[in-house]
Amino acid sequence: MNSDTKQNSDISQGDGEGGHIVAAFDRSMVWLRESTLLLGRRAAERLGEAVPLLAGGDAGAIRDFAAEDQELNALGHAISDRAIETIAIRQPMAQDLRELVASLRISRDLERIADCSVSLAKRGRRLTAPLPDSLVGELDAMARSAQVFLSQVMTDYEAGTTEVAERAQEEDDLLDRHFGKLIRLVLAESVAERISPEDSLQWFSAAKLLERAGDHTVHVANSIYYICHGEYLSEDDDDDSA
Protein backbone atom coordinates (compact mmCIF):
# COMPACT_ATOMS: atom_id res chain seq x y z
CA MET A 1 0.00 0.00 0.00
CA ASN A 2 1.50 3.32 -1.03
CA SER A 3 1.44 6.37 1.26
CA ASP A 4 -1.46 8.05 -0.54
CA THR A 5 -3.58 4.90 -0.34
CA LYS A 6 -2.77 4.49 3.34
CA GLN A 7 -3.68 8.10 4.07
CA ASN A 8 -6.98 7.73 2.22
CA SER A 9 -7.65 4.60 4.24
CA ASP A 10 -6.89 6.46 7.46
CA ILE A 11 -9.31 9.23 6.53
CA SER A 12 -12.15 6.75 6.01
CA GLN A 13 -11.78 5.30 9.52
CA GLY A 14 -14.13 7.76 11.17
CA ASP A 15 -15.48 5.35 13.83
CA GLY A 16 -12.22 4.84 15.71
CA GLU A 17 -11.23 6.53 18.95
CA GLY A 18 -10.79 10.29 19.02
CA GLY A 19 -7.01 10.27 19.00
CA HIS A 20 -6.89 8.16 15.84
CA ILE A 21 -9.41 10.41 14.12
CA VAL A 22 -7.42 13.52 14.96
CA ALA A 23 -4.18 11.89 13.79
CA ALA A 24 -5.76 10.90 10.47
CA PHE A 25 -7.08 14.43 9.98
CA ASP A 26 -3.67 15.90 10.78
CA ARG A 27 -2.00 13.59 8.26
CA SER A 28 -4.44 14.70 5.59
CA MET A 29 -3.79 18.37 6.31
CA VAL A 30 -0.03 17.83 6.16
CA TRP A 31 -0.36 15.96 2.87
CA LEU A 32 -2.49 18.76 1.41
CA ARG A 33 -0.03 21.47 2.46
CA GLU A 34 3.01 19.59 1.19
CA SER A 35 1.32 18.64 -2.09
CA THR A 36 0.11 22.20 -2.68
CA LEU A 37 3.62 23.52 -2.04
CA LEU A 38 5.04 20.99 -4.50
CA LEU A 39 2.49 21.95 -7.13
CA GLY A 40 3.23 25.64 -6.61
CA ARG A 41 6.98 25.21 -6.82
CA ARG A 42 6.78 23.14 -9.98
CA ALA A 43 4.37 25.63 -11.57
CA ALA A 44 6.84 28.43 -10.80
CA GLU A 45 9.77 26.49 -12.22
CA ARG A 46 7.92 25.83 -15.43
CA LEU A 47 7.29 29.53 -15.95
CA GLY A 48 11.06 29.94 -16.13
CA GLU A 49 11.50 26.91 -18.38
CA ALA A 50 8.93 27.83 -21.02
CA VAL A 51 10.61 30.80 -22.74
CA PRO A 52 13.86 28.95 -23.62
CA LEU A 53 11.72 26.22 -25.15
CA LEU A 54 9.77 28.78 -27.16
CA ALA A 55 13.01 30.42 -28.33
CA GLY A 56 14.64 27.09 -29.20
CA GLY A 57 11.64 25.73 -31.06
CA ASP A 58 12.72 22.13 -30.42
CA ALA A 59 9.56 20.15 -31.13
CA GLY A 60 10.73 17.12 -29.14
CA ALA A 61 11.65 19.16 -26.06
CA ILE A 62 8.37 21.05 -26.23
CA ARG A 63 6.46 17.77 -26.53
CA ASP A 64 8.24 16.36 -23.45
CA PHE A 65 7.53 19.57 -21.54
CA ALA A 66 3.84 19.30 -22.38
CA ALA A 67 3.75 15.63 -21.35
CA GLU A 68 5.13 16.49 -17.91
CA ASP A 69 2.12 18.72 -17.37
CA GLN A 70 -0.06 15.63 -17.00
CA GLU A 71 1.71 14.83 -13.73
CA LEU A 72 0.91 18.28 -12.36
CA ASN A 73 -2.70 17.98 -13.49
CA ALA A 74 -2.94 14.64 -11.67
CA LEU A 75 -1.48 16.19 -8.51
CA GLY A 76 -3.94 19.08 -8.72
CA HIS A 77 -6.85 16.67 -9.04
CA ALA A 78 -5.56 14.63 -6.10
CA ILE A 79 -5.41 17.77 -3.95
CA SER A 80 -8.98 18.68 -4.87
CA ASP A 81 -10.23 15.15 -4.21
CA ARG A 82 -8.49 14.96 -0.84
CA ALA A 83 -9.83 18.35 0.24
CA ILE A 84 -13.40 17.46 -0.71
CA GLU A 85 -13.16 14.06 1.00
CA THR A 86 -11.75 15.60 4.18
CA ILE A 87 -14.49 18.24 4.30
CA ALA A 88 -17.20 15.62 3.78
CA ILE A 89 -15.91 13.14 6.36
CA ARG A 90 -14.37 15.36 9.03
CA GLN A 91 -16.65 18.41 8.81
CA PRO A 92 -13.90 20.75 10.04
CA MET A 93 -14.51 24.26 11.33
CA ALA A 94 -12.80 27.66 11.49
CA GLN A 95 -9.31 27.90 9.97
CA ASP A 96 -9.12 24.22 9.05
CA LEU A 97 -12.24 24.60 6.94
CA ARG A 98 -10.90 27.80 5.38
CA GLU A 99 -7.66 26.05 4.46
CA LEU A 100 -9.47 23.14 2.87
CA VAL A 101 -11.77 25.41 0.86
CA ALA A 102 -8.83 27.57 -0.17
CA SER A 103 -6.83 24.52 -1.28
CA LEU A 104 -9.50 23.81 -3.89
CA ARG A 105 -9.08 27.29 -5.35
CA ILE A 106 -5.29 27.32 -5.05
CA SER A 107 -4.81 23.97 -6.79
CA ARG A 108 -7.07 25.10 -9.63
CA ASP A 109 -5.10 28.31 -10.14
CA LEU A 110 -1.74 26.53 -9.93
CA GLU A 111 -2.88 24.08 -12.60
CA ARG A 112 -3.87 26.99 -14.81
CA ILE A 113 -0.46 28.61 -14.35
CA ALA A 114 1.23 25.37 -15.39
CA ASP A 115 -1.09 25.20 -18.40
CA CYS A 116 -0.05 28.74 -19.37
CA SER A 117 3.59 27.60 -19.41
CA VAL A 118 2.80 24.71 -21.73
CA SER A 119 0.82 26.93 -24.09
CA LEU A 120 3.69 29.44 -24.05
CA ALA A 121 6.28 26.82 -24.97
CA LYS A 122 4.10 25.53 -27.80
CA ARG A 123 4.20 28.95 -29.45
CA GLY A 124 7.77 28.07 -30.47
CA ARG A 125 6.47 25.53 -32.99
CA ARG A 126 4.34 28.17 -34.68
CA LEU A 127 6.91 30.93 -35.22
CA THR A 128 8.07 31.24 -38.80
CA ALA A 129 11.31 33.23 -38.40
CA PRO A 130 14.31 33.57 -36.07
CA LEU A 131 13.48 35.43 -32.87
CA PRO A 132 14.58 39.05 -32.38
CA ASP A 133 16.79 39.30 -29.30
CA SER A 134 14.83 42.27 -27.97
CA LEU A 135 11.60 40.29 -27.86
CA VAL A 136 13.18 37.19 -26.37
CA GLY A 137 14.84 39.27 -23.67
CA GLU A 138 11.69 41.10 -22.68
CA LEU A 139 9.56 37.95 -22.73
CA ASP A 140 12.14 36.20 -20.56
CA ALA A 141 12.17 39.14 -18.13
CA MET A 142 8.39 38.95 -17.89
CA ALA A 143 8.49 35.19 -17.30
CA ARG A 144 11.14 35.58 -14.59
CA SER A 145 9.02 38.22 -12.85
CA ALA A 146 6.02 35.88 -12.95
CA GLN A 147 8.17 33.05 -11.60
CA VAL A 148 9.50 35.13 -8.68
CA PHE A 149 6.02 36.42 -7.89
CA LEU A 150 4.57 32.91 -7.65
CA SER A 151 7.56 31.61 -5.66
CA GLN A 152 7.13 34.41 -3.12
CA VAL A 153 3.40 33.75 -2.83
CA MET A 154 4.08 30.06 -2.13
CA THR A 155 6.60 31.10 0.54
CA ASP A 156 3.72 33.00 2.16
CA TYR A 157 1.63 29.83 2.01
CA GLU A 158 4.36 27.73 3.61
CA ALA A 159 5.01 30.25 6.40
CA GLY A 160 1.35 31.03 7.09
CA THR A 161 1.94 34.73 6.38
CA THR A 162 0.41 37.27 4.00
CA GLU A 163 3.37 39.56 3.37
CA VAL A 164 3.39 39.00 -0.40
CA ALA A 165 -0.38 38.55 -0.61
CA GLU A 166 -0.88 42.07 0.69
CA ARG A 167 1.20 43.53 -2.13
CA ALA A 168 0.05 41.08 -4.80
CA GLN A 169 -1.61 43.77 -6.89
CA GLU A 170 1.65 45.74 -7.01
CA GLU A 171 3.49 42.65 -8.24
CA ASP A 172 0.82 42.06 -10.86
CA ASP A 173 1.13 45.69 -11.98
CA LEU A 174 4.83 45.02 -12.64
CA LEU A 175 3.87 42.15 -14.93
CA ASP A 176 1.39 44.42 -16.68
CA ARG A 177 4.18 46.91 -17.34
CA HIS A 178 6.29 44.13 -18.84
CA PHE A 179 3.29 43.19 -20.98
CA GLY A 180 2.86 46.75 -22.24
CA LYS A 181 6.56 47.07 -23.09
CA LEU A 182 6.55 43.76 -24.91
CA ILE A 183 3.53 44.68 -27.00
CA ARG A 184 5.18 47.97 -27.98
CA LEU A 185 8.29 46.05 -29.06
CA VAL A 186 6.19 43.63 -31.09
CA LEU A 187 4.43 46.50 -32.85
CA ALA A 188 7.75 48.20 -33.61
CA GLU A 189 9.22 44.98 -35.03
CA SER A 190 6.09 44.40 -37.08
CA VAL A 191 6.00 47.95 -38.49
CA ALA A 192 9.67 47.61 -39.44
CA GLU A 193 8.75 44.29 -41.12
CA ARG A 194 11.32 42.40 -39.09
CA ILE A 195 8.63 39.94 -37.98
CA SER A 196 5.62 38.70 -39.92
CA PRO A 197 2.00 39.45 -38.96
CA GLU A 198 1.61 35.77 -38.09
CA ASP A 199 4.57 35.89 -35.70
CA SER A 200 3.27 39.12 -34.21
CA LEU A 201 0.12 37.30 -33.17
CA GLN A 202 2.15 34.51 -31.59
CA TRP A 203 4.21 37.02 -29.61
CA PHE A 204 1.08 38.82 -28.43
CA SER A 205 -0.42 35.47 -27.39
CA ALA A 206 2.76 34.53 -25.49
CA ALA A 207 2.73 37.80 -23.56
CA LYS A 208 -0.96 37.39 -22.78
CA LEU A 209 -0.33 33.91 -21.35
CA LEU A 210 2.20 35.32 -18.88
CA GLU A 211 -0.22 38.10 -17.96
CA ARG A 212 -2.85 35.45 -17.20
CA ALA A 213 -0.32 33.53 -15.09
CA GLY A 214 0.08 36.70 -13.04
CA ASP A 215 -3.70 36.99 -12.63
CA HIS A 216 -3.88 33.42 -11.35
CA THR A 217 -1.04 34.13 -8.93
CA VAL A 218 -3.06 37.06 -7.55
CA HIS A 219 -5.93 34.60 -7.01
CA VAL A 220 -3.58 32.26 -5.11
CA ALA A 221 -2.39 35.17 -2.95
CA ASN A 222 -5.99 36.13 -2.22
CA SER A 223 -6.79 32.56 -1.14
CA ILE A 224 -3.78 32.58 1.21
CA TYR A 225 -5.03 35.82 2.74
CA TYR A 226 -8.42 34.15 3.22
CA ILE A 227 -6.81 31.24 5.09
CA CYS A 228 -5.11 33.61 7.51
CA HIS A 229 -7.81 36.25 7.97
CA GLY A 230 -11.14 34.67 7.04
CA GLU A 231 -11.84 37.22 4.32
CA TYR A 232 -10.55 38.04 0.87
CA LEU A 233 -8.16 40.91 0.34
CA SER A 234 -9.91 41.88 -2.89
CA GLU A 235 -12.61 40.67 -5.20
CA ASP A 236 -11.34 37.74 -7.26
CA ASP A 237 -11.68 37.80 -11.01
CA ASP A 238 -13.44 34.52 -11.63
CA ASP A 239 -12.71 34.53 -15.33
CA ASP A 240 -11.46 30.98 -15.86
CA SER A 241 -9.91 31.56 -19.27
CA ALA A 242 -6.22 30.77 -19.49
Residue pairs with C-beta under 8 A, 6 or more apart in sequence:
1 9
4 31
4 78
7 24
7 27
7 28
7 31
8 82
8 85
10 23
10 24
10 27
10 28
11 24
11 25
11 28
11 82
11 85
11 86
11 89
11 90
12 89
13 20
13 21
13 24
14 21
14 89
14 90
21 90
25 86
25 90
25 92
25 96
28 82
28 86
28 90
29 86
29 96
29 99
31 82
32 79
32 82
32 83
32 86
32 99
32 100
32 103
33 157
33 158
35 75
35 78
35 79
35 82
36 79
36 103
36 106
36 107
36 110
36 157
37 154
37 157
37 158
38 75
39 72
39 75
39 76
39 79
39 107
39 110
39 111
39 114
40 106
40 110
40 150
40 153
40 154
40 157
40 220
41 151
41 154
42 72
42 114
43 72
43 110
43 111
43 113
43 114
43 117
43 150
44 113
44 147
44 150
44 151
44 154
45 147
46 65
46 69
46 72
46 114
46 117
46 118
47 113
47 116
47 117
47 143
47 146
47 147
47 150
47 210
47 213
48 143
48 144
48 147
49 65
49 117
49 121
50 65
50 117
50 118
50 120
50 121
50 143
51 120
51 136
51 139
51 140
51 143
52 140
53 61
53 62
53 65
53 121
53 124
54 120
54 121
54 123
54 124
54 127
54 139
54 206
55 124
55 131
55 136
56 124
57 124
57 125
57 127
58 124
59 125
62 121
62 122
62 124
62 125
65 117
65 118
65 121
66 118
66 121
66 122
69 114
69 115
69 117
69 118
72 110
72 111
72 114
73 111
73 114
76 107
76 108
76 110
76 111
79 103
79 104
79 107
80 103
80 104
80 107
80 108
83 100
83 101
83 103
83 104
83 107
84 104
86 92
86 100
87 97
87 100
87 101
92 100
95 227
95 230
98 226
98 227
98 230
99 227
102 223
102 224
102 226
102 227
105 219
105 220
105 223
106 157
106 220
106 223
106 224
109 216
109 217
109 219
109 220
109 223
110 216
110 220
112 212
112 213
112 216
112 240
112 242
113 150
113 213
113 216
113 217
115 242
116 209
116 210
116 212
116 213
116 216
116 242
117 209
117 213
119 209
119 242
120 143
120 206
120 209
120 210
123 202
123 203
123 205
123 206
126 198
126 202
127 199
127 202
128 196
128 198
128 199
129 195
129 196
129 199
132 189
132 194
132 195
134 185
134 189
135 182
135 185
135 186
135 189
135 195
135 203
138 178
138 181
138 182
138 185
139 182
139 203
139 206
139 207
139 210
141 178
142 175
142 178
142 179
142 182
142 207
142 210
143 210
145 171
145 174
145 175
145 178
146 175
146 210
146 213
146 214
146 217
149 164
149 168
149 171
149 172
149 174
149 175
149 214
149 217
150 213
150 217
150 220
152 164
152 171
153 164
153 165
153 168
153 217
153 220
153 221
153 224
154 220
155 164
156 162
156 163
156 164
156 165
156 221
156 224
157 220
157 224
160 227
160 228
161 228
162 221
162 224
162 225
162 228
162 229
162 233
164 171
164 221
165 221
165 222
165 224
165 225
165 233
166 225
166 233
168 217
168 218
168 221
168 222
168 233
169 218
169 234
171 214
171 217
171 218
172 214
172 215
172 217
172 218
175 210
175 211
175 214
176 211
176 214
178 207
178 210
179 207
179 208
179 210
179 211
182 203
182 207
183 204
183 207
186 195
186 200
186 203
186 204
186 207
187 200
189 195
189 200
190 197
190 200
195 203
209 242
212 241
212 242
215 237
215 239
216 242
218 237
219 236
219 237
221 233
222 232
222 233
222 234
222 236
225 231
225 232
225 233
226 232
226 233
